[in-house]
Amino acid sequence: MKKRQRMAIQFAGVVLLMGLVTACKQSPEAEEHAHDHHDEHASVLASFESSVEDVLEHGATIQEAFESDSPDAAHDALHIIGHLIETLPELAVDTDLSESDWSEVKSASDQLMEAYGHVDAQFHGVTDGPSFADVKPTILQATEVLRKLADKSAAAKPQQP
Ligand SMILES: [Zn+2]
């Protein structure tokens, strides 16, 4: 039961990521870059908490790039954050959080993936999609949900001796 659910979560994550990665395929350089990051994450045992922290960090980089009028500085971070967000639902299942918390992680991750997917699309020729400012409220709200759940998961961990 648990395994089946985990596979379902994993599958949904892959489908969503395809959107972001497909958008990036128009730039071979970007695709190669994305693959680098994928390999990196596959070989490193990241925790849910540390991955959320990375999402917050790259999210801040992206926001700063757009708000300081240098959006090009956001592109690398967008690819990195896409791969980080992809791993969150599965990492959450390995925490002591409840099943309803896992669902919250899943829906917040979906919202972030969609929002950042729109932002990334701007770098791949989409000119009539939502702007960063359009998706910013969604990003801030979903990021806050993840931050709270990461704190909750850290607090639920057994104390190290
Ligand atoms: Zn891109």
Residues whose N, C-alpha, C, O or C-beta is under 5 A from the ligand:
A	BS01	ZN	C24 A30 D120 F123
